Amino acid sequence: MFKFVIKQVKTSKSYLNKLISARCALKIYDSKITILDFKADDYTFARGSSRLFEFVTVKIGLELAYQEFTDRLHRNNDRSFRLLVIEELGSMLAYYDKKESEAIKSMIGNMIFMGRAINFHLILSTQRPDSTLFNAGVRDSMSTIALGNLSKEGKKMLFSEFSELTDEKHVQGSGFMLVDGSKLFSIKVPLVKNVKKLEDYILLGLGR
């Protein structure tokens, strides 16, 4: 079990993604994780894992995950917990040409729309919550976490029906979470004392 403590280190969206991934690996015995890290910076401890894809290999990782997703839909009865983590979605899409970018958005959209029924889950993170990153209707099918203080435009984009409730100021590592488009919470990302153990759990999920 994690022991959460307050510690003077910076938190970020990648740190939160690591916490969620490690928690899944720890608590769900059959969980498997794939990580696409376009920046090739936050998961250096996991290099060598067959399910960590960095920089130009992220599209390969996405295509492999999507193949598993479609296999589950059509002919594979495996319903073990599957988690796909995509870091820096905006930068990833900007790297590819329009045709490849649209193909990536289509794969992501299909997995979000139909993944829950087959226990296939995604975490997406990006610096800016731009609507152009998603095909129509995709963002409405996700729960949303925003860390830090949002601009007026960002509040309207992410929390349109709750924008009047998002005026409180946040320090680094705190923010808002909107669940199923209907429940808004203030959150603070917990910090772990043993980072090595956190990384070991992620490696466990990557290696299953």
C-alpha positions in Angstrom: 0.0 0.0 0.0 1.2 3.5 -0.7 2.1 5.7 2.2 1.2 9.3 1.2 3.1 12.1 2.8 3.6 15.8 2.1 7.1 16.5 0.8 8.7 19.5 -0.8 8.9 18.2 -4.4 7.1 19.4 -7.4 4.1 17.7 -8.7 2.9 17.6 -12.3 0.4 15.9 -14.6 3.1 13.2 -15.3 3.5 12.6 -11.6 -0.3 12.1 -11.2 -0.2 9.7 -14.2 2.5 7.7 -12.5 0.5 7.6 -9.2 -2.6 6.3 -11.0 -0.6 3.8 -13.0 1.3 2.5 -10.0 -2.0 2.2 -8.0 -3.6 0.2 -10.8 -0.6 -2.2 -10.9 -0.6 -2.6 -7.2 -4.4 -3.0 -6.6 -5.5 -4.9 -9.8 -3.7 -8.2 -10.0 -4.2 -8.7 -13.7 -3.6 -5.1 -14.8 -1.3 -4.4 -17.8 0.0 -1.0 -18.6 1.3 0.6 -21.8 2.9 4.1 -21.7 3.4 6.4 -24.6 5.8 9.2 -23.6 6.4 11.5 -26.5 8.8 13.7 -24.5 11.0 10.7 -23.7 11.7 12.2 -20.3 9.5 11.0 -17.5 9.9 7.2 -17.6 13.6 6.8 -18.1 13.6 4.3 -15.3 11.4 2.0 -17.4 13.5 2.0 -20.6 13.9 -1.6 -21.8 10.3 -2.4 -21.1 8.5 -3.7 -24.3 5.4 -1.6 -23.4 7.2 1.8 -23.0 7.3 3.8 -26.2 9.1 7.1 -26.4 9.3 9.9 -29.0 8.9 8.6 -32.6 8.0 5.1 -31.4 4.8 6.3 -29.7 2.7 5.7 -32.9 3.9 2.1 -33.0 2.8 1.7 -29.3 -0.6 3.2 -30.0 -1.1 0.9 -33.0 -0.2 -2.2 -30.9 -2.6 -1.1 -28.2 -5.3 -0.4 -30.7 -4.8 -3.9 -32.2 -5.3 -5.4 -28.8 -8.4 -3.2 -28.3 -10.0 -4.3 -31.6 -9.1 -8.0 -30.9 -11.1 -7.7 -27.7 -14.0 -6.2 -29.5 -14.2 -8.8 -32.2 -12.7 -12.1 -31.1 -10.8 -12.1 -27.8 -12.7 -12.7 -24.6 -9.9 -11.4 -22.4 -11.3 -8.8 -20.0 -8.3 -8.2 -17.8 -7.6 -4.6 -16.8 -5.8 -2.7 -19.5 -4.4 0.8 -19.1 -2.9 3.0 -21.9 -1.2 6.2 -20.7 -0.5 8.9 -23.3 1.7 11.7 -22.2 1.9 15.0 -24.1 -0.9 14.3 -26.5 -0.8 17.8 -28.0 2.9 17.6 -28.8 2.5 14.1 -30.2 -0.3 15.1 -32.6 1.6 18.2 -33.7 4.6 16.1 -34.7 2.7 14.1 -37.3 1.2 15.3 -40.5 -2.5 15.9 -40.7 -3.4 12.5 -42.1 -1.5 10.6 -39.4 -2.7 13.0 -36.7 -6.3 12.3 -37.7 -5.7 8.6 -37.6 -4.3 8.8 -34.1 -7.3 10.9 -32.9 -9.6 8.3 -34.5 -8.0 5.4 -32.7 -8.0 7.3 -29.4 -11.7 8.2 -29.9 -12.8 4.6 -30.6 -10.9 3.4 -27.5 -12.6 6.0 -25.3 -16.1 5.4 -26.7 -16.0 1.6 -26.5 -13.2 0.8 -24.1 -15.0 0.7 -20.8 -17.2 -2.2 -21.8 -14.1 -4.4 -22.4 -12.1 -3.1 -19.4 -9.7 -1.0 -21.6 -8.9 2.4 -20.2 -6.9 5.5 -21.2 -5.2 8.3 -19.4 -4.5 11.3 -21.7 -2.4 14.4 -20.6 -1.6 17.6 -22.4 -0.4 21.1 -21.6 -3.4 22.8 -23.2 -7.0 21.5 -23.3 -7.5 22.4 -26.9 -10.7 21.1 -28.5 -8.7 20.3 -31.7 -7.0 17.4 -29.9 -10.2 15.3 -29.9 -12.8 14.2 -32.4 -16.4 15.3 -31.9 -17.9 14.0 -28.7 -14.7 12.4 -27.3 -14.0 14.9 -24.6 -17.6 14.6 -23.3 -17.0 10.9 -22.7 -14.0 11.5 -20.3 -13.5 12.5 -16.7 -11.3 15.6 -16.6 -8.6 16.7 -14.2 -7.0 20.2 -14.4 -4.0 21.0 -12.2 -3.0 24.6 -11.4 -4.9 27.8 -12.2 -6.8 27.8 -15.5 -7.4 30.8 -17.8 -10.9 31.9 -18.4 -10.9 30.2 -21.7 -9.6 27.0 -20.1 -12.3 27.0 -17.5 -15.0 27.4 -20.1 -13.5 24.7 -22.3 -13.1 22.1 -19.6 -15.8 23.0 -17.0 -18.3 25.0 -19.0 -21.3 24.1 -16.8 -19.3 24.6 -13.6 -17.0 27.6 -14.6 -18.5 29.8 -11.8 -17.3 27.2 -9.3 -13.7 27.2 -10.4 -12.5 30.6 -9.2 -10.5 29.3 -6.2 -6.8 29.6 -6.5 -4.6 26.5 -6.7 -1.0 25.8 -5.9 1.1 23.4 -7.9 -0.3 19.9 -7.6 -3.9 20.9 -6.8 -6.9 21.6 -9.1 -10.3 20.3 -10.1 -11.7 17.0 -11.2 -14.9 16.6 -13.2 -16.3 13.1 -13.1 -18.8 11.9 -15.8 -19.5 15.5 -16.7 -21.6 16.0 -13.6 -19.6 15.9 -10.4 -16.9 18.6 -9.7 -14.3 18.1 -6.9 -11.3 20.1 -5.7 -8.3 17.8 -5.5 -4.7 17.7 -4.4 -2.3 15.2 -5.8 -0.7 13.2 -2.9 3.0 12.7 -2.8 4.8 9.4 -2.0 7.8 9.1 0.2 9.3 6.1 -1.6 9.6 7.1 -5.3 11.6 3.9 -6.0 8.6 1.8 -4.9 6.3 3.9 -7.1 8.5 3.2 -10.1 8.7 -0.5 -9.2 4.9 -0.8 -9.3 4.8 0.9 -12.7 7.5 -1.6 -13.9 5.3 -4.4 -12.6 2.4 -3.2 -14.7 4.5 -2.7 -17.7 6.0 -6.2 -17.4 2.9 -8.3 -16.9 
